[in-house]
Amino acid sequence: FILKSAYKWFPEGTIFVAVVDPGVGTERAPLLLETNRYFFIGPDNGLLSLAADEDGVKAAYRIEARLPAVSRTFHGRDVFAPAAAYLSLGVPPYMLGSPLSSWKRLEAPRAAVKDGALYASAIYSDRFGNVYTSAGASEALQLASYGDWLCVEAEGRSFRAKFVETYGRAQPGDVVALINSEGYLEIAVVMGNAREALGLKPGAGLRITKC
């Protein structure tokens, strides 16, 4: 999620190396994706897919360029970083590995309005405890207008949130819903922590209606 949210703000030609790799040292491929504007390097476990697919994948390669000695537990150093270094020096990606016709893709959580309710998922919580949902502005505004109260059900819990344009439209401690800077419907507690106060965790299913 963070990679997908951030990559588009970097200049064209940026080389991203991302490593969340519990499968390091196994059969999973070391992956290089060339997209319309960027390069993404990391394990073939879906980590790169949301960002790369959004930008448009032109070619995919199984990385074969690496250090002479490769640790079974540190491919970030021994495989991914050398590939990024070669790219930065102008080596074309096709010289760093063999073509791949498929790679692991993650499916982004979806949201939909049906029978007067918005069905979504909690997908991320930032350092302030604000909770991002999988719903975007179009789904949120299809359900409600600014100033409306929303009733939120989340895994056996329920609460009300006022749909506002920004945090300053509510008082400290109020539960609000708003469209955040990334374009997602966010649930927040003004000057508080929604994740802790409401018990919302990434992955939680949400049913949202107008109260």
N, C-alpha and C positions, 0 to 999 in steps of 0.2 A: 504493500500500500504506500509506504513512504517513497519508494523508488518511483512508482507510478505518479505520485503527486509532484515530485521534485524535478524529474528529468527534463521536463519541457522548458524549464527556466535556464538551462545551461546552453552555452553557445553550440552551434552546429559543429559536429566533429568530435564532441566530447566522448571520451572513453570511460565508461562506467564499469567498475569492478565491484561486484556484490558477492558477499560470502555469508550465507547461512546454510551450512553444509553438513548435516548429520550423516549423510551417506558418503563422506570423504573416504577414499581408499577402497570403495566398492566398485561395482560395474557401472555406476552412473557416469555419464559422459561429462568431460569438461567442455563447456559450451561457449562459443563465440557467435553472437547474432549481429549481423550488419543490418541496420534499419535505414530508413530514408535519410535520417539526419545524424545518427549516432552509432556507437558500437557498445554492445553490452557483453560482459564477460562474467562467467560464474558457473556454478554447478547446474546440470540439467535436471532440476527438481521442481521447476515451475517458478522459481524466484524471479527470473528475468521476464517472464511471459507477459504480465499485464502491461508493463511499460513498453516492451518491445513491440507487442502486437498493436498497441495504440498508435505508435509511430509508424508502423508498417515494416514488416521484416522483408528484406531483399534477399538475404542469403544466410545460411546457418552452417557452422563448421564444428566438427569435433576437434578440439585443440590437440595438436601433437607436438608443437614447439614447447620446450620446457627446459629446466635446468638439468645438468647431467645426472644428478642424484635427486630423486623425488621422494619425499616423505609420504608415507601412507596417511598422515594425519594433518598435513599442512599444504594443501594444494593452493591456498591463497598466495603463499610465498613462492612455491616451486613451479606452479603451472599458470595460474591466472595473472600474477604480476609480470612474469616474463612476456606473456602474450601481449599484455597492455603496453609494455615497454617497446616491443617490436612495432606495434601499431603506431605508437607515438613517433617513431623514427621513420615512418613512411612505408614500412613493409606492408604490402597488400594482404588483406585477410585470407585470401585463398592460399597463400604460402605458409600459413600457420596451422593448417589442419586439413582434414578431409571433409567434403560436403556431407551435410545431413539433410535428409528429406523430411524428418519429423523430430520433434522434441517435446518435452513435457510442458503442457500448458495448464494454468490454473483458470478456473472460471470465476469471474468476479461475482460477488453476491448481488442478487437482483432485488428490485422493489417494484411493487405494482399496486394500483388502486383498484379495488374490486368491492362492489356492493357497499359503497360508502366508507370503506376502511382502507388504510394504507398499510400494506404488509411489507416489512423491511427487516434488516438485521443490523445489529451494532457491529461495526467493522473495525473501529480504532478508537483509542482514547489517548489524548495528548497529555503533556506534562501538567496541564492545569486541571485534568480530570474531565474535560469536555468530551462527550461521546459522539463520534461521527456515525451516522447511519448510512445504509446503502442507498437511501432515497436521495434523489437530486431535487433541484428547484422545481422542475416540471411536475414531478409527482406530488411534492408538498403543496404547490399552489393549485394543483388540480383538486386537492382535498379541502384546503382551507385558505382563508385570507388573513393578512396580518391583523392582529388584534383578537383573533379567535382563540378560544381555549381548546386544547387538544387533550384527549384522554388516551393515555399510553398504557398498554398492557405488555408486560415483559416477564415471561417465565414465572407466572404466578403472582407477580406484583403489579400494582397499578398506581398511577399518579397522574396529576394534571400538569400541563405545561402551557404557558401562554406563547402563542406564535408571534414573534416580534422581528423587527428588522435588524436590531442590534442590541447588545447587552444593556446599553444605557436607557433603553425603553422600559426597563423593569427595575425593581428595587433589590438591594443586596439580600441574598437568600432565596429569591424567587427562582422557581424552575421555569426555564424558557426553552423554546425550540426556535431555531433560526437557520437561515442559509449561510453557511460559513464561507471563508475565503477560498476554499477548494470547490465550492459549489454543492456541498452535501448538506442535507438536513442534519443539524447538530442539536443534541440535547445538552443543556448546560444549567448549572446553578450559578447565578450572578455572584461573583466574588466568593465562590465556593467550589466544591468538587463533586460533580454529578456522578462520576464513577463510584465514589465511596458513599455518597448520600443516598443514591438510588439503587445501588447494588448492580449497576449495569456493567457487563463484561463483554468484550468482543466475542461475537458468535451468538449472542442472545437474540432470539426472535422477537420481533416487535409487531404489535397490532395497534394502529393509531387511528382514532376517530375524532370527529368534532364533538365536544361535550354538549 
